[in-house]
Amino acid sequence: MRKARPGYEEDEIESEIDDYIGSRIRECRLSLHLTQEQLARALGVSFQQVQNYEKGANGISAVRLFGICKISNVSLTSMFPPEHPQGFHPQPKLLNGVERRLAPLLLLKMEEPSIQSSVILPGQIGFTGSEVNG
């Protein structure tokens, strides 16, 4: 679990969500009887990275989380807490080059319209997802 900076309540909330997502990743991995090394190999990362995701030590990108969901055959929304903690307002994460290229394809494959409509891609402020569906 990451330590929150003094006076930064938002860091604590992000850490709680990373912890929750990490525990869900672990649950999914164990339900498939996979080792951290096997999941890491399937994702193309080190087992230490999977270990850090599961402990909530590292936040996880949307693309990587989507990959875990596909491997685990679970919905993306199942990886998040049922309700956001009070005062939590998710901040958009800037995508790296690979994620930016994959994002439109992932939007097309996402089953959850509420997630599609909440994604904002760099350079597409105001993008609502309806362009993908419609």
Secondary structure, 3 states (H helix, E strand, C coil): CCCCCCCCHHHHHHHHHHHHHHHHHHHHHHHCCCCHHHHHHHHCCCHHHHHHHHHCCCCCCHHHHHHHHHHHCCCHHHHCCCCCCCCCCCCCCCCCHHHHHHHHHHHHHCCCHHHHCCCCCCCCCCCCCHHHHC
